[in-house]
Amino acid sequence: MAVPYRRTSKTTKRMRRTHFKLSVNGASVCQHCGALVKAHTVCPKCGYYDGKQVVKK
């Protein structure tokens, strides 16, 4: 089994891990109320989709 020759420093480890981050994919702003909504779904706050009321709230 391989053993590292030198210890990885905190800086090197953290620089490598800067790319391991989460991103919010497919989120958009509701045109009616301004809430953050998952794309292509009815807004849970106001019930609007594509500028039309779909669900009564």
C-alpha positions as CSV (number, residue, x, y, z in Angstrom):
1,M,0.0,0.0,0.0
2,A,1.3,3.4,-0.9
3,V,2.2,5.9,1.8
4,P,2.5,9.7,1.1
5,Y,6.1,11.0,1.2
6,R,5.0,14.3,2.8
7,R,2.0,15.4,4.7
8,T,-0.5,17.5,2.6
9,S,-0.6,21.0,4.1
10,K,-3.8,22.7,5.1
11,T,-3.5,25.3,2.4
12,T,-3.0,22.7,-0.4
13,K,-5.9,20.6,0.9
14,R,-8.2,23.6,1.1
15,M,-7.2,24.9,-2.3
16,R,-8.0,21.5,-3.8
17,R,-11.4,21.4,-2.0
18,T,-12.5,24.8,-3.3
19,H,-14.2,23.1,-6.2
20,F,-16.2,20.7,-4.0
21,K,-19.2,23.0,-3.6
22,L,-22.9,22.8,-4.0
23,S,-24.8,24.9,-6.5
24,V,-28.5,25.6,-6.8
25,N,-29.5,24.2,-10.2
26,G,-32.9,25.0,-11.8
27,A,-34.0,27.7,-9.4
28,S,-35.9,30.8,-10.6
29,V,-37.8,33.7,-9.2
30,C,-41.6,33.7,-9.3
31,Q,-42.8,36.5,-11.6
32,H,-45.9,37.2,-9.4
33,C,-44.6,37.1,-5.8
34,G,-40.8,37.1,-6.2
35,A,-40.2,33.8,-4.2
36,L,-37.4,31.4,-5.1
37,V,-39.1,28.5,-6.9
38,K,-37.9,25.3,-8.6
39,A,-38.0,25.7,-12.3
40,H,-41.1,24.5,-14.3
41,T,-43.2,24.1,-11.1
42,V,-46.2,26.0,-9.6
43,C,-45.2,28.5,-7.0
44,P,-46.0,27.1,-3.6
45,K,-46.5,30.6,-2.1
46,C,-49.0,32.2,-4.5
47,G,-50.1,29.3,-6.9
48,Y,-49.0,31.0,-10.1
49,Y,-47.3,29.4,-13.1
50,D,-46.2,31.2,-16.3
51,G,-48.1,34.3,-15.2
52,K,-51.4,32.5,-14.7
53,Q,-53.1,31.4,-11.5
54,V,-53.2,27.6,-11.5
55,V,-53.9,26.8,-7.8
56,K,-56.0,28.9,-5.5
57,K,-54.3,30.0,-2.3
